């Protein structure tokens, strides 16, 4: 099988650490990096496979929640007098009864 060369750039200190680790493992730098990358890819693929069902469940749940929220939105309309009074009372609790300027475009 034909080999392909991949060039990487890194700091001198990182390169030296990799050389030292490769030497301790009894490998040249290329073999050491290939082994490390292959191990990382296998780990990532295993994790993705283990969580695939959970990821699919989350995606389906989010899609369903989006549909339910869209369908459940009440029509936009005017507030009833009681709703308006309730909102005013809540705003009084938050801003105080003299909330001049608290809500632009609305009289206090």
Short mmCIF file of the C-alpha atoms (twelve columns), coordinates in Angstrom:
data_MODEL
# 
_entry.id   MODEL 
# 
loop_
_atom_site.group_PDB 
_atom_site.id 
_atom_site.type_symbol 
_atom_site.label_atom_id 
_atom_site.label_alt_id 
_atom_site.label_comp_id 
_atom_site.label_asym_id 
_atom_site.label_seq_id 
_atom_site.Cartn_x 
_atom_site.Cartn_y 
_atom_site.Cartn_z 
_atom_site.pdbx_PDB_model_num 
ATOM 1   C CA . UNK A 1   0.000   0.000  0.000  1 
ATOM 2   C CA . UNK A 2   1.338   3.441  -0.918 1 
ATOM 3   C CA . UNK A 3   2.149   5.721  1.979  1 
ATOM 4   C CA . UNK A 4   1.163   9.380  2.230  1 
ATOM 5   C CA . UNK A 5   3.240   11.987 3.986  1 
ATOM 6   C CA . UNK A 6   1.497   14.384 6.381  1 
ATOM 7   C CA . UNK A 7   3.384   17.407 7.641  1 
ATOM 8   C CA . UNK A 8   2.612   18.978 11.012 1 
ATOM 9   C CA . UNK A 9   3.939   22.095 12.707 1 
ATOM 10  C CA . UNK A 10  4.534   22.315 16.427 1 
ATOM 11  C CA . UNK A 11  6.666   24.036 18.983 1 
ATOM 12  C CA . UNK A 12  10.217  22.732 19.511 1 
ATOM 13  C CA . UNK A 13  9.407   21.751 23.101 1 
ATOM 14  C CA . UNK A 14  6.409   19.683 21.944 1 
ATOM 15  C CA . UNK A 15  8.501   18.004 19.255 1 
ATOM 16  C CA . UNK A 16  11.144  17.051 21.797 1 
ATOM 17  C CA . UNK A 17  8.571   15.585 24.175 1 
ATOM 18  C CA . UNK A 18  7.124   13.498 21.329 1 
ATOM 19  C CA . UNK A 19  10.599  12.276 20.367 1 
ATOM 20  C CA . UNK A 20  11.309  11.288 23.984 1 
ATOM 21  C CA . UNK A 21  8.006   9.412  24.334 1 
ATOM 22  C CA . UNK A 22  8.510   7.656  21.000 1 
ATOM 23  C CA . UNK A 23  11.984  6.570  22.057 1 
ATOM 24  C CA . UNK A 24  10.721  5.203  25.384 1 
ATOM 25  C CA . UNK A 25  8.048   3.251  23.479 1 
ATOM 26  C CA . UNK A 26  10.694  1.873  21.130 1 
ATOM 27  C CA . UNK A 27  9.112   3.538  18.088 1 
ATOM 28  C CA . UNK A 28  10.195  6.134  15.599 1 
ATOM 29  C CA . UNK A 29  8.248   9.412  15.700 1 
ATOM 30  C CA . UNK A 30  6.068   8.510  12.690 1 
ATOM 31  C CA . UNK A 31  5.036   5.160  14.154 1 
ATOM 32  C CA . UNK A 32  4.446   6.732  17.569 1 
ATOM 33  C CA . UNK A 33  2.191   9.475  16.171 1 
ATOM 34  C CA . UNK A 34  0.335   7.009  13.946 1 
ATOM 35  C CA . UNK A 35  -0.255  4.730  16.933 1 
ATOM 36  C CA . UNK A 36  -1.497  7.659  19.074 1 
ATOM 37  C CA . UNK A 37  -3.807  8.956  16.331 1 
ATOM 38  C CA . UNK A 38  -5.183  5.484  15.569 1 
ATOM 39  C CA . UNK A 39  -5.873  4.855  19.262 1 
ATOM 40  C CA . UNK A 40  -7.637  8.229  19.577 1 
ATOM 41  C CA . UNK A 41  -9.782  7.568  16.502 1 
ATOM 42  C CA . UNK A 42  -10.808 4.139  17.829 1 
ATOM 43  C CA . UNK A 43  -11.719 5.661  21.193 1 
ATOM 44  C CA . UNK A 44  -13.781 8.417  19.552 1 
ATOM 45  C CA . UNK A 45  -15.603 5.955  17.290 1 
ATOM 46  C CA . UNK A 46  -16.395 3.689  20.263 1 
ATOM 47  C CA . UNK A 47  -17.781 6.584  22.291 1 
ATOM 48  C CA . UNK A 48  -19.864 7.828  19.347 1 
ATOM 49  C CA . UNK A 49  -21.281 4.329  18.817 1 
ATOM 50  C CA . UNK A 50  -22.130 3.943  22.509 1 
ATOM 51  C CA . UNK A 51  -23.946 7.279  22.617 1 
ATOM 52  C CA . UNK A 52  -25.624 7.076  19.204 1 
ATOM 53  C CA . UNK A 53  -28.908 5.887  20.729 1 
ATOM 54  C CA . UNK A 54  -28.888 8.638  23.350 1 
ATOM 55  C CA . UNK A 55  -28.036 11.276 20.725 1 
ATOM 56  C CA . UNK A 56  -30.911 10.062 18.528 1 
ATOM 57  C CA . UNK A 57  -33.305 10.144 21.490 1 
ATOM 58  C CA . UNK A 58  -32.248 13.692 22.373 1 
ATOM 59  C CA . UNK A 59  -32.696 14.849 18.760 1 
ATOM 60  C CA . UNK A 60  -36.160 13.248 18.553 1 
ATOM 61  C CA . UNK A 61  -37.187 14.762 21.898 1 
ATOM 62  C CA . UNK A 62  -36.006 18.224 20.873 1 
ATOM 63  C CA . UNK A 63  -37.901 17.957 17.588 1 
ATOM 64  C CA . UNK A 64  -41.071 16.859 19.394 1 
ATOM 65  C CA . UNK A 65  -40.701 19.654 21.954 1 
ATOM 66  C CA . UNK A 66  -40.381 22.175 19.130 1 
ATOM 67  C CA . UNK A 67  -43.567 20.846 17.530 1 
ATOM 68  C CA . UNK A 68  -45.494 20.869 20.809 1 
ATOM 69  C CA . UNK A 69  -44.395 24.413 21.669 1 
ATOM 70  C CA . UNK A 70  -45.299 25.666 18.204 1 
ATOM 71  C CA . UNK A 71  -48.727 24.028 18.348 1 
ATOM 72  C CA . UNK A 72  -49.360 25.219 21.915 1 
ATOM 73  C CA . UNK A 73  -48.691 28.904 21.281 1 
ATOM 74  C CA . UNK A 74  -51.847 30.842 22.089 1 
ATOM 75  C CA . UNK A 75  -53.125 33.272 19.512 1 
ATOM 76  C CA . UNK A 76  -51.850 36.799 19.983 1 
ATOM 77  C CA . UNK A 77  -54.588 39.151 21.081 1 
ATOM 78  C CA . UNK A 78  -55.566 41.813 23.522 1 
ATOM 79  C CA . UNK A 79  -55.426 41.196 27.247 1 
ATOM 80  C CA . UNK A 80  -58.621 40.970 29.186 1 
ATOM 81  C CA . UNK A 81  -59.162 43.666 31.811 1 
ATOM 82  C CA . UNK A 82  -58.317 41.147 34.556 1 
ATOM 83  C CA . UNK A 83  -55.095 40.114 32.784 1 
ATOM 84  C CA . UNK A 84  -54.115 43.761 32.380 1 
ATOM 85  C CA . UNK A 85  -54.693 44.394 36.089 1 
ATOM 86  C CA . UNK A 86  -52.661 41.305 36.990 1 
ATOM 87  C CA . UNK A 87  -49.764 42.509 34.827 1 
ATOM 88  C CA . UNK A 88  -49.929 45.986 36.375 1 
ATOM 89  C CA . UNK A 89  -49.933 44.497 39.883 1 
ATOM 90  C CA . UNK A 90  -46.910 42.330 39.046 1 
ATOM 91  C CA . UNK A 91  -45.060 45.333 37.637 1 
ATOM 92  C CA . UNK A 92  -45.895 47.294 40.784 1 
ATOM 93  C CA . UNK A 93  -44.275 44.511 42.842 1 
ATOM 94  C CA . UNK A 94  -41.134 44.581 40.710 1 
ATOM 95  C CA . UNK A 95  -40.727 48.307 40.029 1 
ATOM 96  C CA . UNK A 96  -42.882 49.871 42.719 1 
ATOM 97  C CA . UNK A 97  -46.122 51.791 42.170 1 
ATOM 98  C CA . UNK A 98  -44.276 54.941 40.947 1 
ATOM 99  C CA . UNK A 99  -42.466 53.335 38.012 1 
ATOM 100 C CA . UNK A 100 -42.244 56.396 35.769 1 
ATOM 101 C CA . UNK A 101 -40.143 55.564 32.760 1 
ATOM 102 C CA . UNK A 102 -39.874 51.886 33.656 1 
ATOM 103 C CA . UNK A 103 -41.764 50.851 30.549 1 
ATOM 104 C CA . UNK A 104 -41.209 53.127 27.583 1 
ATOM 105 C CA . UNK A 105 -44.455 54.089 25.904 1 
ATOM 106 C CA . UNK A 106 -46.616 53.263 28.932 1 
ATOM 107 C CA . UNK A 107 -47.909 55.631 31.545 1 
ATOM 108 C CA . UNK A 108 -47.163 54.771 35.162 1 
# 
